[in-house]
Amino acid sequence: MSEHQITSDWELMRLTSEGDRAAFKRLVEKYHKAVLNLAYRFLGNREEAEDAAQEVFLRVYNSAKRYEPQAQFTTWLFRIATNFCLNKLRHRQRLQEVPLESSSNRTEQVSDLNLPAPEQTRPDDHLEQKERNRIIAESIASLPPNQRMAVILKRFEGLSYQEIAKVLNVSVSAVESLLFRAKQTLKKKLEPYVQNV
Amino acid sequence: MKCEEIQRKLSAFIDKELKQKDAKLIREHLNKCTGCAEELRAISSAWDFVETAEGIEPSPYFWTKLSARIDEQTTQRAERWSFVKRLFPKPIPIFAAAALVLGVLLGNFVGRMLYPNGSYMNTNGTAEALALNTFDDLPSGSLGEAYYSLLTEGGEQ
């Protein structure tokens, strides 16, 4: 992200803090798709993701006056989104709901996932994108929350390890470890589907 | 570096997060070791496959909904504030009540500072005031006693 963009985001936040609704709208338009998809990939449910994105931007709006441009705006934004999603997941687990056919502590059991057998679907030949989306979503959902979020921030949002560390409030080496373990799990789960990709 | 060590760094290698020196060491190792090269291929394939998952498009009403929530929130805050204003239309009585409470507390505090024993009367004074003859029917020095002594003197005569 360029310096100009950072300044621009800060400027938009400053204007938002002065009650400039148009400036806030520009920020929302710029980032709502990223926040929505982050929540969607993490929570695995469109409706919940929409609510989460709304809630995240409402928090951004309410915190505009207290916002201090110490880090990139996106780091701050993703941190709010991450915290919201993690809390949402905890709340959901307390209610003993089953999120997107997954639970964070079932990471290593490939057989637990309700995936179709590779030979039935033959993804290398004719797997439709929808099915591919489902398989990937289920594999990501099977990761523990922090690994899941690290994967989303790296793979889909393109954040560096340092940025992910700031968002998750952990060290860079912890991020390295989270992504190493996540990739090991994803490799095992997705191996049957990626042979000829 | 041993294979185990190399394989542990493959994740960061794929993400281009390694220092140049480490990345070079890994590249050199991969050229010689088929096991680690195969591991790299397997992780990279899965990682690339993950990226092919499509995202979702936001609802076209996202901003309208958000804007409405902000308006609703602003209205609620205004209503809460007007409720407080209605409850306390004039702030003067509140200040007067607060000043009274503060005065009582301050007076109590100053009193305790000036009279740490807990009383403004000294011990002797208290003994005098509470002398037993105080409770006589006709305490000495009282008008009743003077009248009674006049009467008794007259009787004796």
HADDOCK unambig.tbl for C-alpha pairs under 7 A between the chains (distance, minus, plus):
assign (segid A and resid 33 and name CA) (segid B and resid 57 and name CA) 6.79 0.50 0.50
assign (segid A and resid 33 and name CA) (segid B and resid 58 and name CA) 5.98 0.50 0.50
assign (segid A and resid 36 and name CA) (segid B and resid 58 and name CA) 6.92 0.50 0.50
assign (segid A and resid 37 and name CA) (segid B and resid 55 and name CA) 5.91 0.50 0.50
assign (segid A and resid 37 and name CA) (segid B and resid 56 and name CA) 6.29 0.50 0.50
assign (segid A and resid 54 and name CA) (segid B and resid 66 and name CA) 6.11 0.50 0.50
assign (segid A and resid 132 and name CA) (segid B and resid 53 and name CA) 6.75 0.50 0.50
assign (segid A and resid 133 and name CA) (segid B and resid 53 and name CA) 4.75 0.50 0.50
assign (segid A and resid 133 and name CA) (segid B and resid 54 and name CA) 6.30 0.50 0.50
assign (segid A and resid 136 and name CA) (segid B and resid 50 and name CA) 5.88 0.50 0.50
assign (segid A and resid 136 and name CA) (segid B and resid 53 and name CA) 6.43 0.50 0.50
assign (segid A and resid 155 and name CA) (segid B and resid 51 and name CA) 6.34 0.50 0.50
assign (segid A and resid 156 and name CA) (segid B and resid 51 and name CA) 6.81 0.50 0.50
assign (segid A and resid 176 and name CA) (segid B and resid 12 and name CA) 6.57 0.50 0.50
assign (segid A and resid 179 and name CA) (segid B and resid 11 and name CA) 6.85 0.50 0.50
assign (segid A and resid 180 and name CA) (segid B and resid 8 and name CA) 6.95 0.50 0.50
assign (segid A and resid 180 and name CA) (segid B and resid 11 and name CA) 5.31 0.50 0.50
assign (segid A and resid 183 and name CA) (segid B and resid 43 and name CA) 6.44 0.50 0.50
assign (segid A and resid 186 and name CA) (segid B and resid 46 and name CA) 6.35 0.50 0.50
assign (segid A and resid 187 and name CA) (segid B and resid 42 and name CA) 6.47 0.50 0.50
assign (segid A and resid 187 and name CA) (segid B and resid 43 and name CA) 5.49 0.50 0.50
assign (segid A and resid 187 and name CA) (segid B and resid 46 and name CA) 5.21 0.50 0.50
assign (segid A and resid 190 and name CA) (segid B and resid 46 and name CA) 5.96 0.50 0.50
assign (segid A and resid 191 and name CA) (segid B and resid 46 and name CA) 6.71 0.50 0.50
assign (segid A and resid 194 and name CA) (segid B and resid 45 and name CA) 6.21 0.50 0.50
assign (segid A and resid 194 and name CA) (segid B and resid 46 and name CA) 6.29 0.50 0.50
assign (segid A and resid 194 and name CA) (segid B and resid 49 and name CA) 6.61 0.50 0.50
assign (segid A and resid 197 and name CA) (segid B and resid 45 and name CA) 6.92 0.50 0.50
